[in-house]
Amino acid sequence: MTAIVKFLPEEKSHEATRLLPYVMAVMVYLSALALMGSLMLHKGFGDWTESLSNRLTVQVTQADKTRRDAMVDDVTALLKQTPGIKAVRRLSDAEIDELLEPWLGVGNVAEDLPIPALLDVTVSRDIALNLDALRQQMQQISPDISLDDHQKWLGRFLRLMDTVEYTALGILILVILATICIVIFGTKAGMAEHRDTISIIHHLGAHDHMIARAYQNRFMKYGLTGGIIGLVLAFITLVSLIYLSRDVASGLVKTPELPVMESAALLVIPLFAALISMLTARITVLRDLGRMV
């Protein structure tokens, strides 16, 4: 008896499982989209929030320009002598106009619009800054001075990122479970279609592992083929979405880019799909053959 039992019909005439590669392609497509989307959020917005975690924004809302400039000088002097402050920079009128244009439209920032003075403050990561005490000192200069540390906004945004990532993980787990169920169904359908043939060669001396090998090799091929198709479609979809949304929220939020190095790790998804298909088919065949004895 040879180590390989060739009793399965050609794939085109195998009614029970001939569509399985396309079903596997859909499963891999969904899981790859979930993983790549999660990677884009983690990489793109992670870098963005990291850049804001050591930044403060000071606003001076005094309407009178002369008094506003004097307050800016006073608060700048206060910040520069505060331990933990690395740099203080006043945003120019052009930079403020650029920040307002996504909201008001290009060229709609009127000169008589009451715009506060903004200070971009960089904080050292090595020294803990007492923000409450700093706010009190600023209030002593003028109640028109406010300090924003972005923590409330960043906290909500990070919770949103965590929710999206956990959702992507949940989708991946559900897709894996669905894939296993599909392979089990296909394997059982294939065995039922050839039950008489399997019974004959089994009684002629074919070991269970030889029969299981025939099924696992075929389903491994299905998983690999479907995995490659699904991964290619997922890359095409994601690149198309990035291209179409490149101008969305321009100036407000930087559009996430596809991380090349991290995305390269997704190339193992077809191999993972093939491995799941192979192991599931093998275990299913061995269990069913054990009941036939």
C-alpha positions in Angstrom: 0.0 0.0 0.0 1.4 3.4 -1.0 1.6 6.2 1.4 -0.8 8.4 -0.7 -4.3 7.2 -1.5 -5.6 8.9 -4.7 -9.3 8.3 -4.7 -10.8 11.8 -4.7 -12.2 13.0 -8.1 -10.9 16.0 -9.9 -11.7 19.3 -8.3 -14.1 20.5 -11.0 -16.3 17.5 -10.6 -16.1 17.6 -6.8 -19.6 19.1 -6.1 -19.3 19.2 -2.3 -16.2 21.4 -2.1 -15.5 23.0 -5.4 -16.7 26.4 -4.2 -14.7 26.3 -0.9 -11.7 28.3 -2.2 -14.0 31.2 -2.9 -15.6 30.9 0.5 -12.1 30.9 2.0 -11.3 34.0 -0.1 -14.2 35.8 1.5 -13.1 34.8 5.0 -9.5 35.9 4.4 -10.7 39.1 2.8 -12.7 40.1 5.9 -10.0 39.1 8.4 -7.3 40.9 6.3 -9.4 44.1 6.2 -10.0 44.0 9.9 -6.3 43.5 10.7 -5.0 46.1 8.2 -7.6 48.6 9.4 -6.5 48.0 13.0 -2.8 48.4 12.0 -3.6 51.6 10.2 -5.3 53.1 13.3 -2.7 51.9 15.7 0.2 53.2 13.5 -1.2 56.4 12.1 -3.3 57.7 15.0 -0.9 56.2 17.5 1.9 58.4 16.2 -0.4 61.4 16.1 -1.6 61.0 19.7 2.0 60.4 20.8 3.0 63.7 19.3 0.3 65.5 21.3 0.9 63.7 24.6 3.8 66.1 25.5 2.2 69.3 24.1 0.2 72.0 25.6 -1.8 74.8 24.0 -2.2 78.2 25.6 -4.9 80.6 24.4 -5.1 84.3 25.1 -8.6 85.5 24.2 -8.2 89.3 25.0 -9.9 91.3 22.2 -7.6 94.3 22.4 -4.5 93.5 20.3 -2.1 95.6 22.4 -3.2 94.1 25.7 -3.2 90.6 24.1 0.4 90.9 22.9 1.4 92.1 26.4 -0.3 89.1 28.0 1.4 86.8 25.5 4.8 88.2 26.5 4.0 87.7 30.2 2.7 84.2 29.9 5.7 83.3 27.6 8.1 84.5 30.3 6.2 82.5 32.9 6.4 79.3 30.8 10.0 79.7 29.9 11.0 79.9 33.6 8.8 76.9 34.6 10.7 73.6 35.1 9.6 71.0 32.6 8.8 73.4 29.7 11.2 72.7 26.8 9.9 75.2 24.2 7.3 77.9 23.8 6.3 79.1 20.3 3.6 81.5 19.3 1.6 80.5 16.2 1.7 83.0 13.4 -1.4 84.5 11.9 -0.9 82.4 8.8 -0.8 79.2 10.9 -3.9 80.1 12.7 -5.7 80.9 9.4 -4.6 77.5 8.1 -6.1 75.8 11.2 -9.4 77.7 10.7 -9.7 77.2 6.9 -11.0 73.6 7.1 -13.9 75.0 9.2 -14.6 78.3 7.6 -13.3 77.7 4.1 -10.3 79.0 2.2 -10.3 82.8 2.1 -13.2 83.2 4.6 -11.0 84.1 7.6 -11.9 87.8 8.0 -9.3 90.2 9.4 -11.8 91.6 11.9 -12.6 88.1 13.2 -11.7 87.9 17.0 -9.0 85.2 16.9 -7.1 84.4 20.1 -3.4 84.2 20.3 -2.1 80.6 20.5 1.1 79.3 22.1 2.4 75.8 21.3 4.2 74.5 24.4 6.5 71.5 24.4 6.8 69.7 27.7 9.6 67.5 28.8 8.8 63.8 29.3 11.3 63.5 32.2 9.7 66.0 34.6 6.1 65.9 35.9 4.4 69.2 35.4 1.9 70.6 37.9 -0.7 71.8 35.5 -3.1 73.0 38.2 -0.5 75.3 39.7 0.5 76.5 36.2 -3.1 77.4 35.5 -3.4 79.4 38.7 -0.3 81.4 37.8 -1.8 82.1 34.4 -5.0 83.2 35.9 -3.1 85.7 38.1 -1.8 87.3 34.9 -5.3 87.4 33.3 -8.5 85.4 33.4 -8.4 85.6 29.6 -5.6 83.0 29.5 -6.5 79.3 29.3 -4.4 76.2 29.2 -5.4 73.0 27.3 -3.4 69.8 27.9 -5.5 67.7 25.4 -5.8 64.9 27.9 -9.6 64.8 28.0 -9.8 64.7 24.2 -7.0 62.2 23.9 -8.5 59.9 26.5 -11.7 59.7 24.5 -9.8 59.1 21.3 -7.7 56.4 22.8 -10.8 54.6 24.1 -12.2 54.8 20.6 -9.0 53.3 19.2 -9.1 50.5 21.8 -12.8 49.8 20.9 -11.9 49.6 17.2 -9.0 47.3 17.8 -11.0 44.9 20.1 -13.7 44.9 17.5 -11.2 43.9 14.8 -9.9 41.2 17.1 -13.4 39.9 17.6 -14.1 39.9 13.9 -10.9 37.9 13.3 -11.9 35.3 15.9 -15.4 35.0 14.4 -13.9 34.6 10.9 -11.6 31.9 12.2 -14.4 30.0 13.8 -16.6 30.4 10.7 -13.7 29.1 8.6 -13.3 26.0 10.8 -17.1 25.3 10.6 -17.0 25.7 6.8 -14.1 23.3 6.4 -15.8 20.8 8.8 -18.9 21.0 6.7 -17.0 20.6 3.4 -15.0 17.7 4.7 -18.1 15.8 6.0 -19.9 16.5 2.7 -16.9 15.2 0.8 -16.7 12.1 2.9 -20.4 11.5 2.6 -20.1 11.8 -1.2 -17.5 9.1 -1.3 -18.4 7.0 1.7 -18.6 3.8 -0.3 -15.2 4.3 -1.9 -13.7 5.2 1.5 -15.2 2.1 3.1 -13.8 -0.1 0.3 -10.2 1.2 0.4 -10.4 1.2 4.2 -11.2 -2.5 4.2 -8.5 -3.1 1.6 -5.9 -1.9 4.1 -5.6 1.8 3.7 -4.8 3.4 7.1 -6.8 6.2 8.5 -3.9 8.6 8.2 -3.5 7.8 4.5 -7.1 8.7 3.8 -6.9 11.8 6.0 -3.8 12.9 4.1 -5.7 12.9 0.8 -8.3 15.3 2.3 -5.9 17.5 4.2 -3.8 18.1 1.1 -6.8 19.1 -0.9 -8.2 21.4 1.8 -4.8 22.9 2.4 -4.7 23.8 -1.3 -8.2 25.3 -1.0 -7.1 27.3 2.0 -3.9 28.6 0.3 -5.7 29.5 -3.0 -8.6 31.3 -1.2 -6.2 33.0 1.1 -4.1 34.5 -1.7 -7.2 35.7 -3.5 -8.7 37.2 -0.4 -5.5 38.9 0.6 -5.0 40.5 -2.8 -8.6 41.7 -2.8 -8.1 43.2 0.7 -5.0 45.1 -0.4 -6.7 46.4 -3.5 -9.7 47.5 -1.4 -7.7 49.2 1.3 -5.4 51.0 -1.1 -8.4 52.2 -3.1 -10.1 53.5 0.1 -6.9 55.4 1.1 -6.6 56.9 -2.4 -10.3 58.0 -2.4 -10.1 59.5 1.1 -6.8 61.2 0.9 -8.4 64.7 0.7 -11.1 64.0 3.4 -10.7 66.1 6.5 -7.6 67.7 5.1 -6.0 69.9 7.7 -8.1 68.4 10.5 -6.9 64.8 10.7 -4.1 63.2 8.8 -5.3 60.4 6.7 -3.8 57.1 8.1 -1.3 55.5 5.7 -0.8 51.8 5.2 2.2 50.7 7.3 4.4 48.8 4.8 6.5 46.8 7.3 3.6 45.8 9.5 1.4 45.0 6.5 4.1 42.7 5.2 3.4 40.4 8.1 -0.1 39.9 6.7 1.4 37.9 3.9 1.3 34.9 6.3 -2.5 35.0 6.3 -2.8 32.6 3.3 -0.4 30.2 5.0 -2.5 30.5 8.2 -5.7 29.8 6.3 -4.1 26.8 4.6 -2.9 25.5 8.0 -6.3 25.9 9.6 -8.0 24.1 6.6 -5.5 21.3 6.7 -5.6 20.6 10.4 -9.4 20.9 10.5 -9.9 18.6 7.6 -7.4 16.0 9.1 -9.1 16.0 12.5 -12.5 15.8 11.0 -11.6 12.8 8.7 -9.9 10.9 11.5 -12.8 11.4 13.8 -15.3 10.2 11.2 -13.2 7.3 10.2 -13.0 6.3 13.9 -16.8 6.1 14.0 -16.9 4.0 10.8 -14.8 1.2 12.4 
